[in-house]
């Protein structure tokens, strides 16, 4: 693997890192102050992406990538001497150029069909994440936040979600091959996209997301998107999913980040009402995914993924679904109680929650695939309609 040439995604990332470090050096030598600090911060994500790619797939990139990142960090820490500060930054630029040159060496490897790269981003899942993020932005702004700001934020969030999903494909390829027709034909699992290419694609999208959001929106929004990305990839996919039946409960925090991203983009802060949006998605996640797990319990068992129905059984799972649904309905009233949303939202939340509760009760009474499937598909519509109701509430 180490002899393969990196693909276009990593080469673009390396060129971007070189350009960013050069801009940091030039702005530092000109004494541009705040502009220099912003430009320097934007160089870190692509450098980190190069280091990650070097660690996992392309060892010849690791030494110059780590060197560039270390020298860049040293430059940031040295503030007492302008000469040393610019000198370390210039050395970081040189190391980045070496890394970029190494990215263009090696034996060529197939990239895979472009349609598969779209599949790597999991568009259907992304659409719901973007909807909750977009509605969170509208709620935070208490109205339309501005078309340009909204579109830039959604693009940055889409890049973060797509990057995390692509990295998920790489880490879950072994599981996907064991879970039947639902996942075995995914691009990495089926071998249509080589794992290093999917890795590069995910890292490039993640780095670009941070750069875009930090430069065009605000640093808090970029940081939240990155934290959600890393939590989903490293905490949920890499560890929780394979180790505990509470994987969805804890891992649900990753899916609950997009509303925070939207709120931070609109307000520049995270006040308490933003927590209600986070909690709604957090408590929605377990009943949503456990309903799906009931449908494909045998697939999870074949892949040795300790989902709740596999480890604790179906009866325990449906009781947990009911319990979380009741808590979820209570949590959805918090925006009204705090004054973030009005009566139109409250009525929508109670009606939507009542249908959700009826579905959970029906599943408790008779646990079969049809009822589990109905609850799973309704849960998707439930979350979308709930957030739309919250965003539209000020207009009603």
C-alpha positions in Angstrom: 0.0 0.0 0.0 2.8 2.4 0.8 4.2 2.1 -2.8 0.9 3.4 -4.3 0.6 6.9 -5.5 -1.9 9.0 -3.6 -4.9 10.0 -5.5 -6.2 13.4 -6.6 -7.9 14.1 -3.3 -4.7 13.8 -1.2 -2.7 15.7 -3.9 -5.1 18.6 -3.7 -4.9 18.5 0.1 -1.1 18.6 -0.1 -1.2 21.5 -2.6 -3.7 23.3 -0.3 -1.5 22.8 2.7 1.5 24.2 0.8 -0.5 27.3 -0.3 -1.8 27.8 3.2 1.6 27.6 4.9 3.1 30.0 2.2 0.3 32.5 3.0 1.0 32.1 6.7 4.7 32.8 6.1 4.1 35.8 3.9 1.4 37.3 6.2 3.7 36.8 9.2 6.6 38.5 7.6 4.4 41.4 6.7 3.1 41.7 10.2 -0.6 41.4 9.3 -1.7 40.5 12.9 -5.2 39.0 13.0 -5.2 38.1 9.3 -1.9 36.2 9.8 -3.4 34.2 12.7 -6.4 33.3 10.7 -4.4 32.2 7.7 -2.1 30.2 10.0 -5.0 28.4 11.6 -6.4 27.5 8.2 -3.1 25.6 7.4 -3.5 23.2 10.3 -6.4 21.0 9.0 -4.8 20.0 5.6 -1.5 19.4 7.4 -3.3 17.2 9.9 -5.0 15.3 7.1 -1.6 14.6 5.4 -0.3 13.2 8.7 -3.3 11.0 9.1 -3.0 9.7 5.6 0.7 9.1 6.1 0.0 7.2 9.3 -2.6 4.9 7.8 -1.8 4.5 4.1 1.3 6.4 2.8 4.3 6.1 5.0 6.5 8.2 2.9 4.3 11.2 3.7 4.5 10.7 7.5 7.9 12.1 8.2 7.6 15.3 6.2 4.0 15.7 7.3 4.8 15.4 11.0 7.8 17.6 10.5 5.7 20.3 8.8 3.1 20.2 11.5 5.7 20.2 14.3 7.6 23.1 12.8 4.3 25.0 12.2 3.4 24.4 15.9 6.8 25.7 17.0 6.3 28.8 15.0 3.0 29.4 16.7 4.6 29.0 20.1 7.5 31.3 19.4 6.1 34.8 19.7 9.1 36.7 21.3 11.3 36.7 18.2 9.9 37.6 14.8 13.0 36.1 13.1 12.5 32.7 14.7 8.8 32.8 14.2 9.1 33.4 10.5 12.0 31.0 10.3 10.1 28.1 11.8 7.1 28.9 9.6 9.4 28.9 6.5 10.8 25.6 7.5 7.3 24.2 7.9 6.6 25.5 4.3 9.6 23.6 3.0 8.6 20.4 4.8 5.1 20.8 3.3 6.5 21.1 -0.2 8.5 17.9 0.4 5.2 16.2 1.5 3.4 17.5 -1.6 6.2 16.3 -3.9 6.0 12.8 -2.3 2.2 12.8 -2.9 2.9 12.8 -6.6 5.2 9.7 -6.5 4.4 6.0 -6.6 2.6 3.4 -8.7 -0.8 4.6 -10.0 -3.9 2.9 -8.5 -7.5 3.0 -9.7 -9.7 5.7 -8.3 -13.1 4.1 -8.7 -16.3 5.4 -10.4 -17.3 9.0 -9.4 -20.8 7.8 -8.5 -19.2 5.7 -5.7 -17.6 8.8 -4.2 -21.1 10.3 -4.0 -22.2 7.0 -2.3 -19.3 7.3 0.2 -20.9 10.6 1.6 -24.2 8.7 2.4 -26.4 11.3 0.9 -29.7 10.1 2.5 -28.2 10.3 6.0 -26.6 13.6 5.1 -29.9 15.1 4.0 -31.4 14.6 7.5 -28.3 16.0 9.1 -28.4 19.1 6.9 -32.1 19.6 7.6 -31.5 19.6 11.4 -28.5 21.9 10.9 -30.3 24.2 8.7 -33.4 24.4 11.0 -31.0 24.9 13.9 -29.6 27.9 12.1 -33.0 29.4 11.4 -34.1 28.9 15.0 -30.9 30.5 16.3 -31.3 33.5 14.0 -35.1 33.7 14.9 -35.7 34.0 11.3 -33.9 33.7 8.0 -30.2 34.0 8.6 -29.3 35.3 5.2 -29.0 33.3 2.0 -25.3 33.5 1.5 -24.5 32.7 5.2 -27.0 29.8 5.1 -25.6 28.2 1.9 -22.0 28.5 3.0 -22.8 26.9 6.4 -24.7 24.1 4.8 -21.9 23.5 2.3 -19.4 23.3 5.2 -21.6 21.0 7.2 -22.2 18.8 4.1 -18.4 18.5 3.6 -18.0 17.5 7.3 -20.8 14.9 7.1 -19.6 13.6 3.8 -16.0 13.3 5.1 -17.0 11.5 8.2 -19.2 9.1 6.2 -16.4 8.3 3.8 -14.0 7.5 6.7 -16.8 5.4 8.2 -16.9 3.3 5.0 -13.1 2.7 5.4 -13.3 1.6 9.0 -16.5 -0.5 8.6 -15.5 -2.3 5.4 -15.0 -5.6 7.2 -18.4 -5.3 9.0 -20.1 -4.3 5.8 -19.0 -7.4 4.0 -20.6 -9.6 6.6 -24.0 -7.8 7.0 -25.7 -9.0 3.8 -27.0 -7.2 0.7 -27.8 -4.0 2.6 -24.0 -3.2 3.0 -21.9 -5.7 1.1 -22.1 -3.7 -2.1 -20.9 -0.5 -0.6 -17.9 1.0 -2.6 -15.1 0.1 -0.2 -16.5 -3.2 1.0 -17.0 -4.4 -2.6 -13.6 -3.1 -3.6 -14.8 -0.6 -6.3 -13.1 2.2 -4.4 -9.7 1.3 -2.8 -9.6 2.0 0.9 -6.7 4.5 0.5 -8.7 6.5 -2.0 -11.8 6.6 0.3 -9.5 7.6 3.2 -8.1 10.5 1.2 -11.5 11.6 0.1 -12.8 11.6 3.7 -9.8 13.5 5.0 -9.9 16.0 2.2 -13.6 16.8 2.7 -13.1 17.1 6.5 -10.2 19.5 6.1 -12.0 21.6 3.5 -15.0 21.8 5.8 -13.0 23.3 8.6 -11.2 25.7 6.3 -14.5 26.9 4.8 -16.4 27.3 8.0 -13.6 28.9 9.9 -12.9 31.4 7.2 -16.4 32.2 6.0 -18.6 31.6 9.1 -16.8 31.5 12.5 -14.3 29.4 14.4 -16.9 27.9 16.8 -19.0 26.6 13.9 -15.9 25.0 12.3 -14.8 23.5 15.6 -18.2 22.0 16.3 -18.4 20.4 12.8 -14.9 18.9 13.3 -15.7 17.6 16.8 -18.8 15.9 15.4 -16.8 14.4 12.6 -14.1 13.1 14.9 -16.6 11.8 17.5 -18.5 9.8 14.8 -15.3 8.4 13.2 -13.0 7.7 16.2 -15.3 7.3 19.1 -18.5 5.7 17.6 -17.2 3.9 14.5 -13.8 2.9 15.7 -14.7 1.9 19.3 -18.3 2.1 20.5 -20.0 0.3 17.6 -17.8 -2.8 18.1 -17.6 -2.9 21.9 -20.9 -2.1 23.7 -24.7 -2.4 23.2 -24.9 1.2 24.3 -23.0 2.2 21.1 -26.0 4.1 19.7 -26.9 5.8 23.0 -23.4 7.4 23.4 -22.7 7.6 19.7 -25.9 9.5 19.2 -24.0 12.6 20.3 -22.3 12.8 16.9 -25.6 13.0 15.0 -26.9 15.6 17.4 -24.1 18.1 16.5 -25.5 19.5 13.3 -28.2 21.7 15.1 -25.4 23.1 17.2 -23.4 23.9 14.1 -26.4 25.7 12.6 -27.0 27.6 15.9 -23.4 28.6 16.2 -23.3 29.8 12.6 -26.3 32.1 13.3 -25.4 33.4 16.7 -21.6 32.9 17.2 -22.2 31.2 20.5 -23.8 28.2 22.2 -26.5 29.4 24.6 -28.7 27.0 26.6 -31.5 26.8 24.0 -29.1 25.2 21.6 -28.8 22.4 24.1 -32.5 21.5 23.7 -31.9 21.0 20.0 -28.9 18.7 20.8 -30.9 16.7 23.3 -33.9 16.2 20.9 -31.6 14.5 18.4 -29.7 12.7 21.1 -32.8 11.1 22.6 -34.3 10.4 19.2 -31.3 8.4 18.0 -31.7 5.2 20.2 -35.4 4.4 19.3 -34.7 5.3 15.7 -31.7 3.0 15.4 -33.0 0.2 17.6 -36.1 0.0 15.4 -33.7 -0.6 12.4 -31.6 -3.0 14.5 -34.7 -5.1 15.1 -35.2 -5.3 11.3 -31.6 -6.5 10.6 -30.7 -8.2 13.9 -29.4 -11.3 12.1 -27.1 -9.1 10.0 -25.6 -7.5 13.1 -25.2 -10.9 14.7 -23.4 -12.2 11.6 -21.0 -9.3 11.8 -20.6 -9.6 15.6 -21.8 -6.1 16.2 -23.2 -5.9 19.8 -26.4 -4.1 19.0 -29.0 -4.2 21.7 -31.4 -6.8 20.1 -28.4 -9.1 19.6 -27.0 -8.8 23.1 -30.1 -8.2 25.2 -32.9 -9.6 23.1 -36.0 -8.1 21.4 -38.1 -7.7 24.5 -35.5 -5.6 26.2 -35.0 -3.6 23.1 -38.7 -2.6 22.6 -38.9 -1.6 26.3 -35.9 0.6 25.8 -37.5 2.1 22.7 -40.6 2.9 24.6 -38.6 4.5 27.5 -36.5 6.7 25.2 -39.6 7.7 23.2 -41.3 8.9 26.4 -38.2 10.9 27.4 -37.9 12.3 23.9 -41.5 13.6 24.0 -40.7 15.4 27.2 -37.5 16.8 25.8 -39.3 18.2 22.8 -41.4 20.5 25.0 -38.3 22.2 26.4 -38.0 24.8 23.5 -41.5 25.9 24.3 -41.0 25.9 28.0 -37.8 28.1 27.6 -39.5 30.5 25.2 -37.5 29.5 22.1 -40.6 28.2 20.3 -44.3 29.0 20.6 -47.6 27.2 20.6 -47.6 26.1 17.0 -44.3 24.2 17.6 -45.7 22.7 20.9 -48.8 21.5 19.2 -46.7 19.9 16.4 -44.3 18.3 18.8 -47.1 16.8 20.9 -49.0 15.4 17.8 -45.8 14.0 16.2 -44.7 12.6 19.6 -48.1 11.0 20.1 -47.8 9.1 16.9 -44.3 8.1 17.8 -45.5 6.8 21.2 -48.4 4.9 19.6 -45.9 3.2 17.3 -43.6 2.3 20.2 -46.5 0.9 22.2 -47.7 -1.2 19.2 -44.2 -2.6 19.0 -44.2 -3.5 22.6 -47.5 -5.3 22.3 -46.4 -7.2 19.2 -42.7 -7.2 18.2 -42.6 -8.0 14.5 -40.7 -6.7 11.5 -43.7 -4.8 10.0 -44.1 -2.7 13.2 -40.4 -2.2 13.6 -40.2 -1.1 9.9 -43.1 1.3 10.4 -41.5 2.9 13.5 -38.1 3.2 11.8 -39.5 5.0 8.7 -41.8 7.2 10.8 -38.9 8.2 13.0 -37.1 9.7 10.0 -40.2 11.8 9.1 -40.7 12.6 12.7 -37.4 14.3 13.2 -37.6 16.2 9.9 -41.1 17.5 10.6 -40.3 18.4 14.2 -37.3 20.6 13.2 -39.2 22.1 10.3 -42.0 23.0 12.7 -39.6 24.7 15.1 -38.0 26.7 12.2 -41.4 27.8 10.9 -42.9 28.5 14.3 -42.0 32.3 14.3 -43.8 32.7 11.0 -47.1 31.1 12.2 
